[in-house]
Amino acid sequence: MLRIFVLYYSSTWMGEKVMRRFKSARHLHRFASVHDRVVNLFTHCRYHTDAK
């Protein structure tokens, strides 16, 4: 039970830490929408690459 609490608390704390970087929810939303597009362009999915 304690382990579940610790895992939940640490994930919540990390989310709050990330949120502190942004001045408003609008800035966070704008960053997230642009970030998702860039990540989708430049990350290579392991299922789409050939083994060599």
mmCIF entry with sequence, helices, sheets and N, C-alpha, C, O atoms, coordinates in Angstrom:
data_MODEL
# 
_entry.id   MODEL 
# 
_entity.id                         1 
_entity.type                       polymer 
_entity.pdbx_number_of_molecules   1 
# 
_entity_poly.entity_id                      1 
_entity_poly.type                           'polypeptide(L)' 
_entity_poly.nstd_linkage                   no 
_entity_poly.nstd_monomer                   no 
_entity_poly.pdbx_seq_one_letter_code       MLRIFVLYYSSTWMGEKVMRRFKSARHLHRFASVHDRVVNLFTHCRYHTDAK 
_entity_poly.pdbx_seq_one_letter_code_can   MLRIFVLYYSSTWMGEKVMRRFKSARHLHRFASVHDRVVNLFTHCRYHTDAK 
_entity_poly.pdbx_strand_id                 A 
# 
loop_
_entity_poly_seq.entity_id 
_entity_poly_seq.num 
_entity_poly_seq.mon_id 
_entity_poly_seq.hetero 
1 1  MET n 
1 2  LEU n 
1 3  ARG n 
1 4  ILE n 
1 5  PHE n 
1 6  VAL n 
1 7  LEU n 
1 8  TYR n 
1 9  TYR n 
1 10 SER n 
1 11 SER n 
1 12 THR n 
1 13 TRP n 
1 14 MET n 
1 15 GLY n 
1 16 GLU n 
1 17 LYS n 
1 18 VAL n 
1 19 MET n 
1 20 ARG n 
1 21 ARG n 
1 22 PHE n 
1 23 LYS n 
1 24 SER n 
1 25 ALA n 
1 26 ARG n 
1 27 HIS n 
1 28 LEU n 
1 29 HIS n 
1 30 ARG n 
1 31 PHE n 
1 32 ALA n 
1 33 SER n 
1 34 VAL n 
1 35 HIS n 
1 36 ASP n 
1 37 ARG n 
1 38 VAL n 
1 39 VAL n 
1 40 ASN n 
1 41 LEU n 
1 42 PHE n 
1 43 THR n 
1 44 HIS n 
1 45 CYS n 
1 46 ARG n 
1 47 TYR n 
1 48 HIS n 
1 49 THR n 
1 50 ASP n 
1 51 ALA n 
1 52 LYS n 
# 
_struct_asym.id          A 
_struct_asym.entity_id   1 
# 
loop_
_struct_conf.conf_type_id 
_struct_conf.id 
_struct_conf.pdbx_PDB_helix_id 
_struct_conf.beg_label_comp_id 
_struct_conf.beg_label_asym_id 
_struct_conf.beg_label_seq_id 
_struct_conf.pdbx_beg_PDB_ins_code 
_struct_conf.end_label_comp_id 
_struct_conf.end_label_asym_id 
_struct_conf.end_label_seq_id 
_struct_conf.pdbx_end_PDB_ins_code 
_struct_conf.beg_auth_comp_id 
_struct_conf.beg_auth_asym_id 
_struct_conf.beg_auth_seq_id 
_struct_conf.end_auth_comp_id 
_struct_conf.end_auth_asym_id 
_struct_conf.end_auth_seq_id 
_struct_conf.pdbx_PDB_helix_class 
_struct_conf.details 
_struct_conf.pdbx_PDB_helix_length 
HELX_P HELX_P1 AA1 LEU A 2  ? MET A 19 ? LEU A 2  MET A 19 1 ? 18 
HELX_P HELX_P2 AA2 ALA A 25 ? PHE A 42 ? ALA A 25 PHE A 42 1 ? 18 
HELX_P HELX_P3 AA3 ARG A 46 ? HIS A 48 ? ARG A 46 HIS A 48 5 ? 3  
# 
_struct_conf_type.id          HELX_P 
_struct_conf_type.criteria    ? 
_struct_conf_type.reference   ? 
# 
loop_
_atom_site.group_PDB 
_atom_site.id 
_atom_site.type_symbol 
_atom_site.label_atom_id 
_atom_site.label_alt_id 
_atom_site.label_comp_id 
_atom_site.label_asym_id 
_atom_site.label_entity_id 
_atom_site.label_seq_id 
_atom_site.pdbx_PDB_ins_code 
_atom_site.Cartn_x 
_atom_site.Cartn_y 
_atom_site.Cartn_z 
_atom_site.occupancy 
_atom_site.B_iso_or_equiv 
_atom_site.pdbx_formal_charge 
_atom_site.auth_seq_id 
_atom_site.auth_comp_id 
_atom_site.auth_asym_id 
_atom_site.auth_atom_id 
_atom_site.pdbx_PDB_model_num 
ATOM 1   N N  . MET A 1 1  ? 0.819  -1.191 0.000   1.00 0.00 ? 1  MET A N  1 
ATOM 2   C CA . MET A 1 1  ? 0.000  0.000  0.000   1.00 0.00 ? 1  MET A CA 1 
ATOM 3   C C  . MET A 1 1  ? 0.866  1.259  0.000   1.00 0.00 ? 1  MET A C  1 
ATOM 4   O O  . MET A 1 1  ? 0.574  2.229  -0.700  1.00 0.00 ? 1  MET A O  1 
ATOM 5   N N  . LEU A 1 2  ? 1.922  1.228  0.788   1.00 0.00 ? 2  LEU A N  1 
ATOM 6   C CA . LEU A 1 2  ? 2.819  2.382  0.858   1.00 0.00 ? 2  LEU A CA 1 
ATOM 7   C C  . LEU A 1 2  ? 3.501  2.613  -0.485  1.00 0.00 ? 2  LEU A C  1 
ATOM 8   O O  . LEU A 1 2  ? 3.691  3.754  -0.904  1.00 0.00 ? 2  LEU A O  1 
ATOM 9   N N  . ARG A 1 3  ? 3.869  1.520  -1.160  1.00 0.00 ? 3  ARG A N  1 
ATOM 10  C CA . ARG A 1 3  ? 4.534  1.640  -2.461  1.00 0.00 ? 3  ARG A CA 1 
ATOM 11  C C  . ARG A 1 3  ? 3.623  2.338  -3.478  1.00 0.00 ? 3  ARG A C  1 
ATOM 12  O O  . ARG A 1 3  ? 4.081  3.181  -4.250  1.00 0.00 ? 3  ARG A O  1 
ATOM 13  N N  . ILE A 1 4  ? 2.349  1.988  -3.475  1.00 0.00 ? 4  ILE A N  1 
ATOM 14  C CA . ILE A 1 4  ? 1.400  2.616  -4.396  1.00 0.00 ? 4  ILE A CA 1 
ATOM 15  C C  . ILE A 1 4  ? 1.301  4.110  -4.101  1.00 0.00 ? 4  ILE A C  1 
ATOM 16  O O  . ILE A 1 4  ? 1.265  4.927  -5.020  1.00 0.00 ? 4  ILE A O  1 
ATOM 17  N N  . PHE A 1 5  ? 1.256  4.463  -2.820  1.00 0.00 ? 5  PHE A N  1 
ATOM 18  C CA . PHE A 1 5  ? 1.185  5.868  -2.437  1.00 0.00 ? 5  PHE A CA 1 
ATOM 19  C C  . PHE A 1 5  ? 2.423  6.617  -2.893  1.00 0.00 ? 5  PHE A C  1 
ATOM 20  O O  . PHE A 1 5  ? 2.321  7.730  -3.410  1.00 0.00 ? 5  PHE A O  1 
ATOM 21  N N  . VAL A 1 6  ? 3.598  6.014  -2.703  1.00 0.00 ? 6  VAL A N  1 
ATOM 22  C CA . VAL A 1 6  ? 4.851  6.672  -3.083  1.00 0.00 ? 6  VAL A CA 1 
ATOM 23  C C  . VAL A 1 6  ? 4.907  6.866  -4.591  1.00 0.00 ? 6  VAL A C  1 
ATOM 24  O O  . VAL A 1 6  ? 5.306  7.935  -5.053  1.00 0.00 ? 6  VAL A O  1 
ATOM 25  N N  . LEU A 1 7  ? 4.522  5.870  -5.366  1.00 0.00 ? 7  LEU A N  1 
ATOM 26  C CA . LEU A 1 7  ? 4.531  5.992  -6.822  1.00 0.00 ? 7  LEU A CA 1 
ATOM 27  C C  . LEU A 1 7  ? 3.544  7.060  -7.281  1.00 0.00 ? 7  LEU A C  1 
ATOM 28  O O  . LEU A 1 7  ? 3.856  7.845  -8.177  1.00 0.00 ? 7  LEU A O  1 
ATOM 29  N N  . TYR A 1 8  ? 2.366  7.099  -6.683  1.00 0.00 ? 8  TYR A N  1 
ATOM 30  C CA . TYR A 1 8  ? 1.374  8.107  -7.057  1.00 0.00 ? 8  TYR A CA 1 
ATOM 31  C C  . TYR A 1 8  ? 1.866  9.497  -6.687  1.00 0.00 ? 8  TYR A C  1 
ATOM 32  O O  . TYR A 1 8  ? 1.750  10.434 -7.477  1.00 0.00 ? 8  TYR A O  1 
ATOM 33  N N  . TYR A 1 9  ? 2.407  9.628  -5.504  1.00 0.00 ? 9  TYR A N  1 
ATOM 34  C CA . TYR A 1 9  ? 2.864  10.939 -5.039  1.00 0.00 ? 9  TYR A CA 1 
ATOM 35  C C  . TYR A 1 9  ? 4.008  11.448 -5.905  1.00 0.00 ? 9  TYR A C  1 
ATOM 36  O O  . TYR A 1 9  ? 4.031  12.627 -6.258  1.00 0.00 ? 9  TYR A O  1 
ATOM 37  N N  . SER A 1 10 ? 4.961  10.578 -6.256  1.00 0.00 ? 10 SER A N  1 
ATOM 38  C CA . SER A 1 10 ? 6.104  11.027 -7.056  1.00 0.00 ? 10 SER A CA 1 
ATOM 39  C C  . SER A 1 10 ? 5.663  11.428 -8.459  1.00 0.00 ? 10 SER A C  1 
ATOM 40  O O  . SER A 1 10 ? 6.189  12.396 -9.010  1.00 0.00 ? 10 SER A O  1 
ATOM 41  N N  . SER A 1 11 ? 4.711  10.708 -9.050  1.00 0.00 ? 11 SER A N  1 
ATOM 42  C CA . SER A 1 11 ? 4.250  11.081 -10.391 1.00 0.00 ? 11 SER A CA 1 
ATOM 43  C C  . SER A 1 11 ? 3.487  12.404 -10.346 1.00 0.00 ? 11 SER A C  1 
ATOM 44  O O  . SER A 1 11 ? 3.600  13.214 -11.266 1.00 0.00 ? 11 SER A O  1 
ATOM 45  N N  . THR A 1 12 ? 2.719  12.628 -9.295  1.00 0.00 ? 12 THR A N  1 
ATOM 46  C CA . THR A 1 12 ? 2.003  13.896 -9.146  1.00 0.00 ? 12 THR A CA 1 
ATOM 47  C C  . THR A 1 12 ? 2.987  15.034 -8.954  1.00 0.00 ? 12 THR A C  1 
ATOM 48  O O  . THR A 1 12 ? 2.826  16.106 -9.536  1.00 0.00 ? 12 THR A O  1 
ATOM 49  N N  . TRP A 1 13 ? 3.997  14.805 -8.144  1.00 0.00 ? 13 TRP A N  1 
ATOM 50  C CA . TRP A 1 13 ? 5.001  15.834 -7.870  1.00 0.00 ? 13 TRP A CA 1 
ATOM 51  C C  . TRP A 1 13 ? 5.766  16.196 -9.134  1.00 0.00 ? 13 TRP A C  1 
ATOM 52  O O  . TRP A 1 13 ? 6.038  17.372 -9.375  1.00 0.00 ? 13 TRP A O  1 
ATOM 53  N N  . MET A 1 14 ? 6.117  15.201 -9.945  1.00 0.00 ? 14 MET A N  1 
ATOM 54  C CA . MET A 1 14 ? 6.839  15.481 -11.189 1.00 0.00 ? 14 MET A CA 1 
ATOM 55  C C  . MET A 1 14 ? 5.954  16.272 -12.143 1.00 0.00 ? 14 MET A C  1 
ATOM 56  O O  . MET A 1 14 ? 6.442  17.175 -12.824 1.00 0.00 ? 14 MET A O  1 
ATOM 57  N N  . GLY A 1 15 ? 4.672  15.957 -12.208 1.00 0.00 ? 15 GLY A N  1 
ATOM 58  C CA . GLY A 1 15 ? 3.761  16.721 -13.054 1.00 0.00 ? 15 GLY A CA 1 
ATOM 59  C C  . GLY A 1 15 ? 3.671  18.168 -12.614 1.00 0.00 ? 15 GLY A C  1 
ATOM 60  O O  . GLY A 1 15 ? 3.630  19.077 -13.443 1.00 0.00 ? 15 GLY A O  1 
ATOM 61  N N  . GLU A 1 16 ? 3.639  18.382 -11.298 1.00 0.00 ? 16 GLU A N  1 
ATOM 62  C CA . GLU A 1 16 ? 3.601  19.750 -10.786 1.00 0.00 ? 16 GLU A CA 1 
ATOM 63  C C  . GLU A 1 16 ? 4.896  20.482 -11.091 1.00 0.00 ? 16 GLU A C  1 
ATOM 64  O O  . GLU A 1 16 ? 4.885  21.679 -11.378 1.00 0.00 ? 16 GLU A O  1 
ATOM 65  N N  . LYS A 1 17 ? 6.010  19.769 -11.031 1.00 0.00 ? 17 LYS A N  1 
ATOM 66  C CA . LYS A 1 17 ? 7.311  20.378 -11.328 1.00 0.00 ? 17 LYS A CA 1 
ATOM 67  C C  . LYS A 1 17 ? 7.359  20.839 -12.781 1.00 0.00 ? 17 LYS A C  1 
ATOM 68  O O  . LYS A 1 17 ? 7.868  21.923 -13.068 1.00 0.00 ? 17 LYS A O  1 
ATOM 69  N N  . VAL A 1 18 ? 6.842  20.041 -13.687 1.00 0.00 ? 18 VAL A N  1 
ATOM 70  C CA . VAL A 1 18 ? 6.809  20.406 -15.104 1.00 0.00 ? 18 VAL A CA 1 
ATOM 71  C C  . VAL A 1 18 ? 5.893  21.605 -15.318 1.00 0.00 ? 18 VAL A C  1 
ATOM 72  O O  . VAL A 1 18 ? 6.215  22.501 -16.098 1.00 0.00 ? 18 VAL A O  1 
ATOM 73  N N  . MET A 1 19 ? 4.760  21.627 -14.635 1.00 0.00 ? 19 MET A N  1 
ATOM 74  C CA . MET A 1 19 ? 3.802  22.724 -14.802 1.00 0.00 ? 19 MET A CA 1 
ATOM 75  C C  . MET A 1 19 ? 4.376  24.063 -14.353 1.00 0.00 ? 19 MET A C  1 
ATOM 76  O O  . MET A 1 19 ? 3.964  25.104 -14.863 1.00 0.00 ? 19 MET A O  1 
ATOM 77  N N  . ARG A 1 20 ? 5.318  24.062 -13.409 1.00 0.00 ? 20 ARG A N  1 
ATOM 78  C CA . ARG A 1 20 ? 5.881  25.316 -12.914 1.00 0.00 ? 20 ARG A CA 1 
ATOM 79  C C  . ARG A 1 20 ? 6.689  26.053 -13.972 1.00 0.00 ? 20 ARG A C  1 
ATOM 80  O O  . ARG A 1 20 ? 6.922  27.254 -13.836 1.00 0.00 ? 20 ARG A O  1 
ATOM 81  N N  . ARG A 1 21 ? 7.121  25.363 -15.023 1.00 0.00 ? 21 ARG A N  1 
ATOM 82  C CA . ARG A 1 21 ? 7.915  26.014 -16.070 1.00 0.00 ? 21 ARG A CA 1 
ATOM 83  C C  . ARG A 1 21 ? 7.079  26.946 -16.933 1.00 0.00 ? 21 ARG A C  1 
ATOM 84  O O  . ARG A 1 21 ? 7.632  27.815 -17.606 1.00 0.00 ? 21 ARG A O  1 
ATOM 85  N N  . PHE A 1 22 ? 5.781  26.789 -16.930 1.00 0.00 ? 22 PHE A N  1 
ATOM 86  C CA . PHE A 1 22 ? 4.913  27.556 -17.811 1.00 0.00 ? 22 PHE A CA 1 
ATOM 87  C C  . PHE A 1 22 ? 4.140  28.603 -17.018 1.00 0.00 ? 22 PHE A C  1 
ATOM 88  O O  . PHE A 1 22 ? 3.701  28.356 -15.895 1.00 0.00 ? 22 PHE A O  1 
ATOM 89  N N  . LYS A 1 23 ? 3.984  29.775 -17.624 1.00 0.00 ? 23 LYS A N  1 
ATOM 90  C CA . LYS A 1 23 ? 3.307  30.881 -16.946 1.00 0.00 ? 23 LYS A CA 1 
ATOM 91  C C  . LYS A 1 23 ? 1.794  30.681 -16.894 1.00 0.00 ? 23 LYS A C  1 
ATOM 92  O O  . LYS A 1 23 ? 1.138  31.140 -15.958 1.00 0.00 ? 23 LYS A O  1 
ATOM 93  N N  . SER A 1 24 ? 1.244  30.001 -17.891 1.00 0.00 ? 24 SER A N  1 
ATOM 94  C CA . SER A 1 24 ? -0.206 29.807 -17.905 1.00 0.00 ? 24 SER A CA 1 
ATOM 95  C C  . SER A 1 24 ? -0.532 28.489 -18.600 1.00 0.00 ? 24 SER A C  1 
ATOM 96  O O  . SER A 1 24 ? 0.330  27.869 -19.224 1.00 0.00 ? 24 SER A O  1 
ATOM 97  N N  . ALA A 1 25 ? -1.774 28.079 -18.483 1.00 0.00 ? 25 ALA A N  1 
ATOM 98  C CA . ALA A 1 25 ? -2.225 26.858 -19.144 1.00 0.00 ? 25 ALA A CA 1 
ATOM 99  C C  . ALA A 1 25 ? -2.163 27.014 -20.659 1.00 0.00 ? 25 ALA A C  1 
ATOM 100 O O  . ALA A 1 25 ? -1.940 26.038 -21.377 1.00 0.00 ? 25 ALA A O  1 
ATOM 101 N N  . ARG A 1 26 ? -2.362 28.240 -21.149 1.00 0.00 ? 26 ARG A N  1 
ATOM 102 C CA . ARG A 1 26 ? -2.293 28.495 -22.593 1.00 0.00 ? 26 ARG A CA 1 
ATOM 103 C C  . ARG A 1 26 ? -0.886 28.232 -23.126 1.00 0.00 ? 26 ARG A C  1 
ATOM 104 O O  . ARG A 1 26 ? -0.727 27.638 -24.193 1.00 0.00 ? 26 ARG A O  1 
ATOM 105 N N  . HIS A 1 27 ? 0.138  28.672 -22.388 1.00 0.00 ? 27 HIS A N  1 
ATOM 106 C CA . HIS A 1 27 ? 1.517  28.424 -22.816 1.00 0.00 ? 27 HIS A CA 1 
ATOM 107 C C  . HIS A 1 27 ? 1.825  26.933 -22.820 1.00 0.00 ? 27 HIS A C  1 
ATOM 108 O O  . HIS A 1 27 ? 2.478  26.429 -23.734 1.00 0.00 ? 27 HIS A O  1 
ATOM 109 N N  . LEU A 1 28 ? 1.354  26.235 -21.800 1.00 0.00 ? 28 LEU A N  1 
ATOM 110 C CA . LEU A 1 28 ? 1.563  24.791 -21.743 1.00 0.00 ? 28 LEU A CA 1 
ATOM 111 C C  . LEU A 1 28 ? 0.888  24.105 -22.919 1.00 0.00 ? 28 LEU A C  1 
ATOM 112 O O  . LEU A 1 28 ? 1.484  23.230 -23.548 1.00 0.00 ? 28 LEU A O  1 
ATOM 113 N N  . HIS A 1 29 ? -0.335 24.484 -23.223 1.00 0.00 ? 29 HIS A N  1 
ATOM 114 C CA . HIS A 1 29 ? -1.070 23.868 -24.328 1.00 0.00 ? 29 HIS A CA 1 
ATOM 115 C C  . HIS A 1 29 ? -0.375 24.130 -25.660 1.00 0.00 ? 29 HIS A C  1 
ATOM 116 O O  . HIS A 1 29 ? -0.270 23.233 -26.495 1.00 0.00 ? 29 HIS A O  1 
ATOM 117 N N  . ARG A 1 30 ? 0.094  25.349 -25.857 1.00 0.00 ? 30 ARG A N  1 
ATOM 118 C CA . ARG A 1 30 ? 0.777  25.703 -27.099 1.00 0.00 ? 30 ARG A CA 1 
ATOM 119 C C  . ARG A 1 30 ? 2.070  24.905 -27.246 1.00 0.00 ? 30 ARG A C  1 
ATOM 120 O O  . ARG A 1 30 ? 2.369  24.397 -28.327 1.00 0.00 ? 30 ARG A O  1 
ATOM 121 N N  . PHE A 1 31 ? 2.836  24.796 -26.163 1.00 0.00 ? 31 PHE A N  1 
ATOM 122 C CA . PHE A 1 31 ? 4.074  24.023 -26.201 1.00 0.00 ? 31 PHE A CA 1 
ATOM 123 C C  . PHE A 1 31 ? 3.789  22.558 -26.497 1.00 0.00 ? 31 PHE A C  1 
ATOM 124 O O  . PHE A 1 31 ? 4.467  21.945 -27.322 1.00 0.00 ? 31 PHE A O  1 
ATOM 125 N N  . ALA A 1 32 ? 2.793  21.997 -25.831 1.00 0.00 ? 32 ALA A N  1 
ATOM 126 C CA . ALA A 1 32 ? 2.488  20.580 -26.003 1.00 0.00 ? 32 ALA A CA 1 
ATOM 127 C C  . ALA A 1 32 ? 2.040  20.276 -27.430 1.00 0.00 ? 32 ALA A C  1 
ATOM 128 O O  . ALA A 1 32 ? 2.420  19.244 -27.982 1.00 0.00 ? 32 ALA A O  1 
ATOM 129 N N  . SER A 1 33 ? 1.252  21.143 -28.028 1.00 0.00 ? 33 SER A N  1 
ATOM 130 C CA . SER A 1 33 ? 0.772  20.877 -29.382 1.00 0.00 ? 33 SER A CA 1 
ATOM 131 C C  . SER A 1 33 ? 1.912  20.934 -30.393 1.00 0.00 ? 33 SER A C  1 
ATOM 132 O O  . SER A 1 33 ? 1.963  20.116 -31.311 1.00 0.00 ? 33 SER A O  1 
ATOM 133 N N  . VAL A 1 34 ? 2.818  21.880 -30.238 1.00 0.00 ? 34 VAL A N  1 
ATOM 134 C CA . VAL A 1 34 ? 3.965  21.971 -31.142 1.00 0.00 ? 34 VAL A CA 1 
ATOM 135 C C  . VAL A 1 34 ? 4.924  20.820 -30.884 1.00 0.00 ? 34 VAL A C  1 
ATOM 136 O O  . VAL A 1 34 ? 5.454  20.233 -31.828 1.00 0.00 ? 34 VAL A O  1 
ATOM 137 N N  . HIS A 1 35 ? 5.153  20.494 -29.628 1.00 0.00 ? 35 HIS A N  1 
ATOM 138 C CA . HIS A 1 35 ? 6.085  19.427 -29.267 1.00 0.00 ? 35 HIS A CA 1 
ATOM 139 C C  . HIS A 1 35 ? 5.631  18.094 -29.846 1.00 0.00 ? 35 HIS A C  1 
ATOM 140 O O  . HIS A 1 35 ? 6.454  17.338 -30.363 1.00 0.00 ? 35 HIS A O  1 
ATOM 141 N N  . ASP A 1 36 ? 4.349  17.792 -29.771 1.00 0.00 ? 36 ASP A N  1 
ATOM 142 C CA . ASP A 1 36 ? 3.835  16.537 -30.315 1.00 0.00 ? 36 ASP A CA 1 
ATOM 143 C C  . ASP A 1 36 ? 4.083  16.433 -31.812 1.00 0.00 ? 36 ASP A C  1 
ATOM 144 O O  . ASP A 1 36 ? 4.461  15.369 -32.303 1.00 0.00 ? 36 ASP A O  1 
ATOM 145 N N  . ARG A 1 37 ? 3.878  17.509 -32.535 1.00 0.00 ? 37 ARG A N  1 
ATOM 146 C CA . ARG A 1 37 ? 4.111  17.485 -33.985 1.00 0.00 ? 37 ARG A CA 1 
ATOM 147 C C  . ARG A 1 37 ? 5.575  17.241 -34.308 1.00 0.00 ? 37 ARG A C  1 
ATOM 148 O O  . ARG A 1 37 ? 5.890  16.460 -35.207 1.00 0.00 ? 37 ARG A O  1 
ATOM 149 N N  . VAL A 1 38 ? 6.466  17.894 -33.591 1.00 0.00 ? 38 VAL A N  1 
ATOM 150 C CA . VAL A 1 38 ? 7.900  17.744 -33.847 1.00 0.00 ? 38 VAL A CA 1 
ATOM 151 C C  . VAL A 1 38 ? 8.360  16.336 -33.489 1.00 0.00 ? 38 VAL A C  1 
ATOM 152 O O  . VAL A 1 38 ? 9.121  15.725 -34.240 1.00 0.00 ? 38 VAL A O  1 
ATOM 153 N N  . VAL A 1 39 ? 7.916  15.826 -32.371 1.00 0.00 ? 39 VAL A N  1 
ATOM 154 C CA . VAL A 1 39 ? 8.306  14.476 -31.958 1.00 0.00 ? 39 VAL A CA 1 
ATOM 155 C C  . VAL A 1 39 ? 7.821  13.450 -32.974 1.00 0.00 ? 39 VAL A C  1 
ATOM 156 O O  . VAL A 1 39 ? 8.548  12.511 -33.298 1.00 0.00 ? 39 VAL A O  1 
ATOM 157 N N  . ASN A 1 40 ? 6.614  13.617 -33.475 1.00 0.00 ? 40 ASN A N  1 
ATOM 158 C CA . ASN A 1 40 ? 6.091  12.679 -34.465 1.00 0.00 ? 40 ASN A CA 1 
ATOM 159 C C  . ASN A 1 40 ? 6.895  12.715 -35.760 1.00 0.00 ? 40 ASN A C  1 
ATOM 160 O O  . ASN A 1 40 ? 7.001  11.696 -36.442 1.00 0.00 ? 40 ASN A O  1 
ATOM 161 N N  . LEU A 1 41 ? 7.457  13.855 -36.109 1.00 0.00 ? 41 LEU A N  1 
ATOM 162 C CA . LEU A 1 41 ? 8.256  13.953 -37.325 1.00 0.00 ? 41 LEU A CA 1 
ATOM 163 C C  . LEU A 1 41 ? 9.633  13.311 -37.177 1.00 0.00 ? 41 LEU A C  1 
ATOM 164 O O  . LEU A 1 41 ? 10.101 12.624 -38.086 1.00 0.00 ? 41 LEU A O  1 
ATOM 165 N N  . PHE A 1 42 ? 10.278 13.532 -36.041 1.00 0.00 ? 42 PHE A N  1 
ATOM 166 C CA . PHE A 1 42 ? 11.679 13.179 -35.918 1.00 0.00 ? 42 PHE A CA 1 
ATOM 167 C C  . PHE A 1 42 ? 11.980 11.910 -35.138 1.00 0.00 ? 42 PHE A C  1 
ATOM 168 O O  . PHE A 1 42 ? 13.134 11.484 -35.105 1.00 0.00 ? 42 PHE A O  1 
ATOM 169 N N  . THR A 1 43 ? 11.005 11.301 -34.519 1.00 0.00 ? 43 THR A N  1 
ATOM 170 C CA . THR A 1 43 ? 11.276 10.037 -33.839 1.00 0.00 ? 43 THR A CA 1 
ATOM 171 C C  . THR A 1 43 ? 10.943 8.896  -34.782 1.00 0.00 ? 43 THR A C  1 
ATOM 172 O O  . THR A 1 43 ? 9.948  8.941  -35.505 1.00 0.00 ? 43 THR A O  1 
ATOM 173 N N  . HIS A 1 44 ? 11.770 7.893  -34.767 1.00 0.00 ? 44 HIS A N  1 
ATOM 174 C CA . HIS A 1 44 ? 11.569 6.729  -35.623 1.00 0.00 ? 44 HIS A CA 1 
ATOM 175 C C  . HIS A 1 44 ? 10.971 5.606  -34.788 1.00 0.00 ? 44 HIS A C  1 
ATOM 176 O O  . HIS A 1 44 ? 11.531 5.198  -33.770 1.00 0.00 ? 44 HIS A O  1 
ATOM 177 N N  . CYS A 1 45 ? 9.858  5.132  -35.226 1.00 0.00 ? 45 CYS A N  1 
ATOM 178 C CA . CYS A 1 45 ? 9.197  4.045  -34.524 1.00 0.00 ? 45 CYS A CA 1 
ATOM 179 C C  . CYS A 1 45 ? 9.984  2.761  -34.748 1.00 0.00 ? 45 CYS A C  1 
ATOM 180 O O  . CYS A 1 45 ? 10.404 2.478  -35.870 1.00 0.00 ? 45 CYS A O  1 
ATOM 181 N N  . ARG A 1 46 ? 10.180 2.003  -33.716 1.00 0.00 ? 46 ARG A N  1 
ATOM 182 C CA . ARG A 1 46 ? 10.983 0.789  -33.844 1.00 0.00 ? 46 ARG A CA 1 
ATOM 183 C C  . ARG A 1 46 ? 10.293 -0.267 -34.695 1.00 0.00 ? 46 ARG A C  1 
ATOM 184 O O  . ARG A 1 46 ? 10.954 -1.178 -35.194 1.00 0.00 ? 46 ARG A O  1 
ATOM 185 N N  . TYR A 1 47 ? 8.984  -0.167 -34.871 1.00 0.00 ? 47 TYR A N  1 
ATOM 186 C CA . TYR A 1 47 ? 8.268  -1.151 -35.665 1.00 0.00 ? 47 TYR A CA 1 
ATOM 187 C C  . TYR A 1 47 ? 8.358  -0.858 -37.159 1.00 0.00 ? 47 TYR A C  1 
ATOM 188 O O  . TYR A 1 47 ? 8.006  -1.711 -37.974 1.00 0.00 ? 47 TYR A O  1 
ATOM 189 N N  . HIS A 1 48 ? 8.818  0.321  -37.529 1.00 0.00 ? 48 HIS A N  1 
ATOM 190 C CA . HIS A 1 48 ? 8.880  0.696  -38.938 1.00 0.00 ? 48 HIS A CA 1 
ATOM 191 C C  . HIS A 1 48 ? 10.301 0.662  -39.485 1.00 0.00 ? 48 HIS A C  1 
ATOM 192 O O  . HIS A 1 48 ? 10.514 1.022  -40.643 1.00 0.00 ? 48 HIS A O  1 
ATOM 193 N N  . THR A 1 49 ? 11.264 0.247  -38.698 1.00 0.00 ? 49 THR A N  1 
ATOM 194 C CA . THR A 1 49 ? 12.644 0.194  -39.166 1.00 0.00 ? 49 THR A CA 1 
ATOM 195 C C  . THR A 1 49 ? 13.030 -1.249 -39.451 1.00 0.00 ? 49 THR A C  1 
ATOM 196 O O  . THR A 1 49 ? 12.559 -2.175 -38.791 1.00 0.00 ? 49 THR A O  1 
ATOM 197 N N  . ASP A 1 50 ? 13.889 -1.423 -40.438 1.00 0.00 ? 50 ASP A N  1 
ATOM 198 C CA . ASP A 1 50 ? 14.350 -2.758 -40.805 1.00 0.00 ? 50 ASP A CA 1 
ATOM 199 C C  . ASP A 1 50 ? 15.526 -3.171 -39.935 1.00 0.00 ? 50 ASP A C  1 
ATOM 200 O O  . ASP A 1 50 ? 16.348 -2.342 -39.547 1.00 0.00 ? 50 ASP A O  1 
ATOM 201 N N  . ALA A 1 51 ? 15.595 -4.440 -39.638 1.00 0.00 ? 51 ALA A N  1 
ATOM 202 C CA . ALA A 1 51 ? 16.734 -4.971 -38.889 1.00 0.00 ? 51 ALA A CA 1 
ATOM 203 C C  . ALA A 1 51 ? 17.901 -5.144 -39.850 1.00 0.00 ? 51 ALA A C  1 
ATOM 204 O O  . ALA A 1 51 ? 17.729 -5.662 -40.953 1.00 0.00 ? 51 ALA A O  1 
ATOM 205 N N  . LYS A 1 52 ? 19.076 -4.716 -39.439 1.00 0.00 ? 52 LYS A N  1 
ATOM 206 C CA . LYS A 1 52 ? 20.253 -4.833 -40.307 1.00 0.00 ? 52 LYS A CA 1 
ATOM 207 C C  . LYS A 1 52 ? 21.388 -5.494 -39.591 1.00 0.00 ? 52 LYS A C  1 
ATOM 208 O O  . LYS A 1 52 ? 22.460 -5.676 -40.168 1.00 0.00 ? 52 LYS A O  1 
# 
